[in-house]
Amino acid sequence: MEINTSLSSSQARFATWIEEEMPYLWPLFDFSKRELISGSVDEYCEVASRGEQIMAKFAAGVWCGNNQFNFDFTEAASHLDEKQMRVVTDWLKSPFWP
C-alpha cells in the first residue's frame, strides 16, 4: 500500500500504523483525500469479526479524535486477541492524533 506524501507527519504515522498493525482496516480510509470513508465503519462492522469490529471503532476514533463510533474498553478487554490488545495498549502508552 502506498502512503500519500501530502499527508501530515501525524497522518502518515497513522497510515503506517494501520498498514502495519491493522491492514484489514486499510479500506476504511482514503488517505489520498485524508479522510475516513463515510459509512465505511458501519458497513465493515456488519461483516467483520467481533475483534475486527472493535478495532475498527478504535482506529476510527483515533482518526476522528472522538468516540463517535462507541469504542468500549470493557468490550475490548473481553473480545480482543493478544495482538489486537497490544495495539490498543501500545497506543494508550503513547497516544498520537492524526
N, C-alpha and C positions, 0 to 999 in steps of 0.2 A: 504494500500500500504506500502510495506516495503522499507525503505531507506537504501541504500548501506552504510555500515560502513566504506568503504575505501574512501568515498568522503572527500574532504577537508571541513573544517568548513563552508566556504562560499558556497560551492556546496551543502552541507547538508541543509544550511539555504534556499537556492534557492529551493531545492526539497520539503522542508516543506512548503514553500511559495506557490508553485504550488499545492501541495496536499490540503492545507487549503483554498486557495483563488481562485484557478482556476483548480479544479480537472479534468475538461473536457479536459485540455491540457496535462495531465499526459502521454498519449500515444505518444506525440511528442518527448519524451525524453527517452533515455536508460541510466538510472542512474548507472546501473551496468558497463557500458562502459564509463560513464561520458561524454555523448555526446547528441547532438540534432540529431535525426534520419534524415539522409539525405533525402530530398524531402518531409518530413512529413508536414512541414508548408504549402507548396503549395498544397499538396493533401488535407489537412484539410480545407484549405480556400475555396476549391471548393464546399464543402458541409455544411460548418458552417454558422451560422447566422452572420450578419454584425458585431455585437458586439464581438462575439467569434473570428471572423477573425482578428479584430483589436487587441484583447487581445493576440492572437497567435503571431502576428507580434511584439507586445510589449515584451512579455516574451522571444521570440526567440532572440530579440535584446539585452535584458538584459543578457541572457546566453552567447551570442557571443561577447558582448561588442561593438556592432556597429549597424548601421541601414541598414544592407543589406536587410532586409525584408520590408523596407519603411514604418515604423510606422509613422503616420501623426497625430499630435496633434489636428489640426482643424477637421479632420475626427473623431477622438476620441471624441472631445467635442460635435460633432453633433449626435453621434450614441451610445455611451456607456450608460448603465443604471447606476443607482446610485452606486451600489456595485462595478461594473467594474471601474467607475470613481474614487472611493475611493481607489481601489488597485493601480491605476496609481498615484494618488496624494500622497498617503502614501509613495510610492517608491520614488517619487520626493523629498519629505521632508527628506528622509533618504535612499539615494541610496546605494545599495551594488552590488558587482560584483562577480559572481561565478568563 
